[in-house]
Amino acid sequence: MAKSTKPEGMIPVPNLDGVSIETLSVRSGQIRSPELEHSEAIFPTSSFVFNSAEEAAARFAGDQPGNIYARFTNPTVSMFEQRIASMEGGERAVAAASGMAAIMSTCFALLEQGDHIICSRSVFGTTNVLLEKYVKKFGVSVSFVDLTDYEQWSDCMTDKTRFLFLETPSNPLCEVVDLERVAKIAHQGQHEKGTLLIVDNCFCTPILQRPFEFGADIVIHSATKYIDGQGRCLGGVVIGSNDLMDEVHGFLRSGGPTLSPFNAWVFLKGLETLSIRMKAHSESALTIATWLESQEHVEKVFYSGLSSHPQYELAMKQQSAGSGVLSFRIKGDKAAAWRFIDGVEFISITANLGDTKSTITHPASTTHGRLTDEDRLHVGITDNLIRISVGLENVEDIIKDLEKGLSAASCSS
């Protein structure tokens, strides 16, 4: 759990040891003010007052728990951090302004000049850009490997390797990697501070997958996605050991990519319904993926919950369901993919995912558009690839809308 910043007068909720993740998602981490509010309170303040100069000094020195300044201590943010840490099974969480801010903060907090990162090629396009264009500037080397090629992971290891970074399932092709196997590779590393496995768990959330159980050292989320669940707010979170998160929190304190109290409150509300939403997203996504596989004008479907998925058995070992994101290749070229996307009526054309509203996008020209043509093709992001984030609309209505896209794609322009 996160270190306490609970000031005097705040009241912790009852002990929750041994309860299920569904109960943790609703109850864990909450503190109540003397007003005894039932719902978590929002503390929209930039600073906090002290009872004396001595108390202020003790707070700033870390000798006394309590709030100091909202860039790095805020009760609403702390409640969110404690709740997501308890759900993932980690010791402590540190929240940030976005998913990319969470990744950036982890890099700047834990890397030093001369360190080395091994990263899956099958990550969100902006993660690739962050590492390749910016992190490298500070004397950190980066090697990119194919997600499921375990020899590549092993062969790239050096005594300077600090991180192994991956997403599973991957974005957007839903590849699944054996977390235990990659964790074993990481933990054989010779870095003087240890080699860490970092897992972006955005697609699954702790409801469907808990990477710490398979050897991960750090878990990262874009809370913007399923944790919010309704496309309202930006946010991110990093979860790990107290020692590692002390460093990440230290960077947040100085660097300032801070999560706002209002966004933290929205995420707390999102976590309360996360379990039932993830099950519904996954159920509808499997129905749609199965339907797409039967369509004449669909070349290939990528979804980890399909029995035809090449890593299906591994996926079902690590995940309790396939999540709500799938992708597929339409027969034809980019023009056919764009006709499909333009042909749907109510499905939203947007690059966000994890929303109650279904969304559709063309990864090659949006989420992965800043990659080179060679890098996109290397990870299978072709011009005819389409990604769908399945929402909570009636699944038959979603299929009917996709039928309109298929009809448009099959017509020549």
N, C-alpha and C positions, 0 to 999 in steps of 0.2 A: 504494500500500500504506500501511497505518497506520504512524505513526512508531514506531520501535522502543522497547519498554520491556523488552527482553530483559536480565535481570541476568546477571552473571558466572556461568559454569557451565552455562547453558542452551545447548543445541545446536540450531542450525537444521537443517531438513531440506534435502535437495539442491535445486538450482535447478530450477525448473519452467517456465522460459520456453518458449513455443511449444507447450505441451501442450494437449489438448482440455479443454473445460469439465467433462466427466465425470471426467477425471483431477484437475483442480483441486478438484472437489467432494469428493474423497477425500483428497488429499495436501496441498493448499496451506495455508499459515499455521501448520503444526505446528512446535512447538519441543519438544525432549526435555530432560528433566532429566538429571543425571549418572547416574540409575538406568537410563537408556536404555529407557524404556517404549515399547512399540509403539503402543498406543492413547494418545490424548491424555489427559493427567493433569488431574484436578480439583484446584484449589487453594482449598479452603474455609477461607479465612482472612480476617479483617477487616483485618489490618494486616501490614506487613512490617518486618523489622529491618534496621538499618544497621550497618556495620562501625565507624563512627565518627561523631562529631558533624559533621565536615566532609563526609562522604559524605551524611548526611541533608540538610544544607543544600544541597548540590549537586543532589540529587534534587528537592527542593522547588522550587529555583530553575529547574529544567529544564536545568541544565548537564550533567547526567549521566543517561543512560537507566537505567531500572530501575523497579521497583515501589515505590509509596509507601503507598497506602491503597486498599482494595478498592472504595471508592465510585467510583473513577475509574481505577485500574490493577489489573488482575488477569490473570495469564498465560492462563487458560482463556478469559476473555472476549476477550482480545487475539487468540487463535488463531481464534475464531469471527469476529471483525471482519475479520481479514486474509483469511480464506477467502471470506467473502461478497463482500468488495470485489474480490477477484481474479476471482470468478465473474461479477460484474456488469460488470467492466471499469472500475471506479472507482478513484481514488487512495487513498481512505481510507474506512473505515466506523466508525460509532460506535453501539454497542449500547445499548438501553434496556430498561426493565422490561416494556414492552408495545408493541404497535403504536401505540396512542394516545399513549403516553409519547414515542415517537419523533417523532410529528407535533407534539406540544406542545413538545418540546425544540427542534425546528427553528424553530417560530414564535418562541419566547422568545429564542432565540439570535440570530436573523437579522433580526427585525422591530424597528422603532422607532415611537414615537408619530407619527402622521401618515401612516404607510405604508398601502398599499392591497393587498388580495388579490383576485384573480379566481379563483373556484372553480367547478368543474362542479357542477351540481345533483345529478348522478348519482354521488354518493360515498356511502360508508358513513354511515349515519344519525348515528353519534356524531361523525364528523368534522364534519358540518354543525353539530351542537350545540356542539362545541368552538369553532368559529370564530364562530358567531352569538351564543352566550351568553357566552363567556368571553374570547376574543381581542379582541372588540370593546370590552370594558371598558377596555382599555389604550390606547384611542385609535387603533386600527387599523380601517379601514373594509373591508368585504367586499362584493363583488358576486358574485351567483350567476348562472351562464349555462347554457344548454343545451349539453351536451357536444359535439355535432356541428354546432352553429351557429357557424361561424367568424367571421361578421360580428359576433355578440355578443361573442366574445372580443376582436376588434379594437376594437369601439366602446366597450368598457369600459376600455380602456387609458388611463391618465393618467401624468403624470410622477412620480407617487407609487407606481405599481404595482411592488411588489417581488416578488410570487409569482404565478404561474399554477399552480393545483393541480388535478390530475385523477387519476382511475383509468381504466385501460383494459385489459381489458374492464371495464365498470362493474358495480357491485353494486347490484341483482341482475339487471338486464336485459341484461347482456352487450353493451352498446353499445361500439363501437370508434371511437376518434378517430384522426385522422391526426397522429401525433406530430411529424413533420417540419414540418407546416403550423403547428401550435400553437407549436412551438419557434421558428419564424421570427417569429411574432407577438410572442412573449416577448422575443426578442433585439433587436427594434426598439424596446423600451421605453427610456424616458428617465430612469429612476431613477438617482440619482447613484452608487449602489452596484451598479447593474445589475439587470435584471429576470430572474428565474429561473423555469424550468419544472421543477416538482416532480411526479414520477409515482409514484403508489402502484402497485407492481408485484406486489401480493399474489396476485392470481388466477393469474398466469403463472409467477412466479419467473424467475430468470435462465436456467433451462433452456429455457423457451418464448419468452421475450421479454427483450431487453436494451435498455432505453430510452435509455441513453447513445449507442447507435449511431444513434439518430434525433434527437439534439439535446437530450435532457434534461440538466439541470444537477444534479439531486438525485433519487435513487431511494430510496423508503421501502418497508419490508416490515413486516407483522405476522408475525414469526417463529412466532407461535402457530399459524399455519395450516399451509401446506404444508411450510415449512422444518422444523418439528417433525414433522408428518405423522402423529402418533398421538394428538393431543389431550392432551398431558401437561403442557406448560409454557407460561407466558406470556412473551412477549419481543417486542422490535421492534428495527429497525436502520435507520440512515440512512447513505446512501453518497453521496459527492461528492468535490470537490477537497480537497486538504489545507487550503487556506485556509478554506474554508467549514466543514469538519469540525473545525478548530481551535476555531471559535466554538461549534459544537454540543457538542463535548467540554467546553468551558469551562462551558457551562450544566449539563451532567451533573455536573461536578465540584462546582459550587456548589449546584445544585438537588436533585441526588441521586436521580432516577428511574432507578436503576441496575439492570442485568441481573445476576442472581446467577451465580456460577461454575457451580453445578450445572445451571441452565437453559442456560447457554452450552454446557456439555458435551453436554447432550441435543440441542441444535441442531447441534452438530458431527456427532453420530452421524446426525441426520436428513439433513444435507447429503450424507452418503455414499451414501444411497439415493435422493436426490431425482430424479436423472435417470430411473431406471427407474420410479419411482412416477409422475412426471408423465406419462410416455408411457402408462402403464397407465390412469391416471385419465382421460386425454383419450380414449383408445380406447373405454373403456366409456361415457363421457359421450356421445360421438357416437352410439354404438349406441342408447342410451336416448333421446336427443333425436330421432333418426330414428323410433324406435318411437312416441314420444309424438305426433309429427306425424301419425301415421296413426290415432290414436284418436278416435272419434266425439265423446267428451265433453271433448276438449281443444280449447280455443279458439285458442291460439297458443303457440308454443314460442320461447324466446329462448336461443340458443346460438351463439357466434361461429364454431364449427366447421361449422355447417350451411350448405350451399350456398344455402339460402333466406334466410340472414341478409342484411340490407340492406348491411352492410359486409363481406361475406365475403371479397372480393378483398383489401381493405385488411388485414383480420385476418390473412390468410395471408401477406401481405407482412411484417407486423410480428411475427407469432407463428408458431412452427413447428407448433402444434396449438392446439386450442380450450380446453384446460384441463379441469378436472373439475367446474365449476359451471355449472348451467343453471337456468332458471326457466320456468314456463309458467302460462297462465291456464286454469283449469278452467271449463267452462261452468256458470254459476250465480253465486251470491253468496258472501259470507264463510262462511255456514253450509256450503255445498258444499265450500269449500276446507278447512274444519276437519274435515268428515267424511272427506275424502280423507286428511288427515294422521293422523287418529285411526284410520283403517282399515288403515294399514300395520302390520306386525307386528314385523319386526326392524330396519327402518330407524329410526335414532334421531331422536326429536323434540328437536332442539337447534339453537341458532343458530350454533354453531361450523361451520367449513368446513375443508377440506383434510385431513381425517382419513382413516385407512385404513377406518374405518367410515362407511358412507353416512349422511348426515344430511338432515333435511327440516325446513323452517320456513315460517312465514307472515310474510313481511317486514313487512306493514302493521301487525301487532300486536306484532312483536318487534324486529328490527334497525332498523327505521325507524319504530317506534311513537312516538317522541318528536317526530317532525315533525308539522306541522299537516296537517290533511286536504287543504288546498289544495296544500301543497308535495308531499305524496305523490302526489296525482293529477297534478301537473305533470310529475313524472318517471315516470309510468306505473305506480306501485306501487298497484295496485287491490286491492280486498278479495278478489278471486278469484285473486290471484297466489300461487304456491307456488315456493319455491326448493329445489333439491336439490344437495347436494354429493356427487358420486358417489365411493364408496369403492373398495376393492380386493376386495370380495366377488365371487363369480362373477356376471357380468353377467346371465345368465339368471335367477339367483335374485333379483337386484334387480328385474328386470322383473316376475317373478311377484308380488313383494311390492307393487309399484306397481299391478298389476292389482287387488289387494285394495283399494287405496285408490280406484281408479276405480270399482269396484263399490259401495263405500260412498258415494262422492260422488254417484253417479247415483240413489241411493235417497233419497226424501224423508224428512225427519226425523220 
